[in-house]
């Protein structure tokens, strides 16, 4: 069974920056896609950004130009650099990954890390 562990959440002021990291572990043979989602209080989980083979990236419109997703294949890790943070970025951020274990692909979620943007 694979495991995703997020780190790097916390409190930031509007206009500030935070960097989230997600480390996958557990006999991983390949990575198909890694992504970040978020869930604000009282709202559903929404897509933030993803990255896949060939460093192809996608972002939701509200974070384009502010957030940067990157992947470290050798470490089975994905990062999310969040700049110019806004109060509306406040949410629990979840890591997601499609991972190859032995001879099958499965999807995994992390436990989430809280990001709070407030002055």
C-alpha positions as CSV (number, residue, x, y, z in Angstrom):
1,X,0.0,0.0,0.0
2,X,1.4,3.4,-1.0
3,X,1.2,6.4,1.3
4,X,1.2,10.1,0.6
5,X,2.5,12.5,3.2
6,X,2.0,16.3,2.9
7,X,4.0,19.0,4.6
8,X,4.5,22.7,4.5
9,X,1.1,24.1,5.4
10,X,0.6,26.9,7.9
11,X,-0.3,30.5,8.3
12,X,0.7,33.2,5.8
13,X,-0.2,36.8,5.3
14,X,-2.0,38.0,2.2
15,X,0.7,38.5,-0.5
16,X,2.9,36.0,1.2
17,X,4.2,32.6,0.1
18,X,4.1,29.0,1.3
19,X,5.5,25.8,-0.2
20,X,3.7,22.5,0.1
21,X,5.4,19.2,-0.4
22,X,4.0,15.7,-0.8
23,X,6.1,12.6,-0.5
24,X,4.9,9.2,-1.9
25,X,6.3,6.0,-0.3
26,X,5.7,2.3,-0.5
27,X,7.4,0.3,-3.3
28,X,6.5,2.6,-6.1
29,X,7.4,1.5,-9.6
30,X,6.1,4.6,-11.5
31,X,4.2,7.8,-11.3
32,X,1.4,8.7,-13.7
33,X,0.2,12.0,-12.4
34,X,0.5,14.0,-9.2
35,X,-1.9,16.8,-8.2
36,X,-3.1,19.1,-5.6
37,X,-6.7,19.7,-4.6
38,X,-8.1,21.9,-1.9
39,X,-11.2,22.1,0.2
40,X,-12.3,25.4,1.8
41,X,-14.7,25.4,4.8
42,X,-18.2,24.6,3.7
43,X,-17.2,23.9,0.2
44,X,-16.4,20.8,-1.9
45,X,-13.0,19.6,-2.9
46,X,-11.7,21.5,-5.9
47,X,-8.8,20.9,-8.3
48,X,-5.8,23.2,-8.0
49,X,-3.0,21.9,-10.2
50,X,-1.6,18.7,-11.7
51,X,1.6,17.5,-13.4
52,X,2.2,14.5,-15.5
53,X,4.8,12.8,-17.7
54,X,6.7,15.3,-19.8
55,X,6.2,18.0,-17.1
56,X,2.8,18.8,-18.5
57,X,1.1,21.0,-16.0
58,X,-2.5,22.3,-15.5
59,X,-3.8,24.9,-13.1
60,X,-7.2,26.1,-12.1
61,X,-7.7,29.7,-13.3
62,X,-7.7,31.2,-9.9
63,X,-4.1,30.2,-9.2
64,X,-2.6,30.7,-12.6
65,X,0.5,33.0,-12.4
66,X,0.7,32.6,-8.6
67,X,1.2,28.8,-8.0
68,X,3.8,26.6,-9.4
69,X,3.6,22.8,-9.3
70,X,6.8,20.7,-9.8
71,X,7.7,17.1,-9.5
72,X,10.8,15.2,-8.3
73,X,10.6,11.8,-9.9
74,X,13.6,10.4,-8.1
75,X,12.1,11.3,-4.8
76,X,8.5,10.4,-5.7
77,X,7.5,13.9,-4.6
78,X,5.4,16.8,-5.8
79,X,5.7,20.4,-4.6
80,X,3.3,23.4,-4.8
81,X,4.9,26.8,-4.5
82,X,2.2,29.2,-3.6
83,X,2.9,32.9,-4.1
84,X,0.8,36.1,-3.8
85,X,-1.5,34.3,-1.5
86,X,-5.0,35.5,-1.0
87,X,-7.5,34.9,1.9
88,X,-9.6,32.9,-0.6
89,X,-6.7,30.4,-0.9
90,X,-7.4,29.3,2.7
91,X,-8.3,25.6,2.6
92,X,-7.1,22.1,3.4
93,X,-4.8,21.1,0.6
94,X,-4.7,17.5,-0.4
95,X,-2.1,15.7,-2.5
96,X,-3.3,13.1,-5.1
97,X,-1.3,10.6,-7.1
98,X,-1.7,7.9,-9.6
99,X,1.0,5.4,-8.7
100,X,2.2,2.1,-10.3
101,X,2.8,-0.6,-7.7
102,X,4.1,-3.9,-9.0
103,X,1.8,-4.4,-12.1
104,X,-1.2,-2.2,-11.4
105,X,-2.1,1.5,-11.1
106,X,-4.0,2.9,-8.2
107,X,-5.0,6.4,-7.0
108,X,-4.0,7.7,-3.6
109,X,-4.9,10.7,-1.5
110,X,-2.9,12.4,1.3
111,X,-4.4,13.3,4.7
112,X,-4.4,17.0,3.9
113,X,-2.5,20.0,5.2
114,X,-4.1,23.3,6.4
115,X,-3.2,26.5,4.7
116,X,-4.6,29.7,6.3
117,X,-4.1,33.1,4.7
118,X,-4.9,36.0,7.1
119,X,-3.5,39.3,8.3
